[in-house]
Amino acid sequence: MQSKLSKCITHLSTRYIVLCKLLLILIVNVKDDFHRQ
């Protein structure tokens, strides 16, 4: 039971990290667009 729970947590955290990275990339791109105009 414990291993199942930890596996689920690690899976969720990796997904969360990927989402955060995507968000960061989006924010940086938007800032670049603003600077260009």
Backbone hydrogen bonds, N-H to C=O, Kabsch-Sander energy under -0.5 kcal/mol:
donor,donor_aa,acceptor,acceptor_aa,energy
5,L,1,M,-2.1
6,S,2,Q,-2.5
7,K,3,S,-2.5
8,C,4,K,-2.3
9,I,5,L,-2.4
10,T,6,S,-2.6
11,H,7,K,-2.4
12,L,8,C,-2.4
13,S,9,I,-2.7
14,T,10,T,-2.4
15,R,11,H,-1.9
16,Y,12,L,-2.5
17,I,13,S,-2.5
18,V,14,T,-2.3
19,L,15,R,-2.4
20,C,16,Y,-2.4
21,K,17,I,-2.4
22,L,18,V,-2.4
23,L,19,L,-2.5
24,L,20,C,-2.6
25,I,21,K,-2.5
26,L,22,L,-2.4
27,I,23,L,-2.7
28,V,24,L,-2.6
29,N,25,I,-2.4
30,V,26,L,-2.4
31,K,27,I,-2.5
32,D,28,V,-2.4
33,D,29,N,-2.2
34,F,30,V,-2.1
35,H,31,K,-2.2
36,R,32,D,-1.8
37,Q,33,D,-1.4
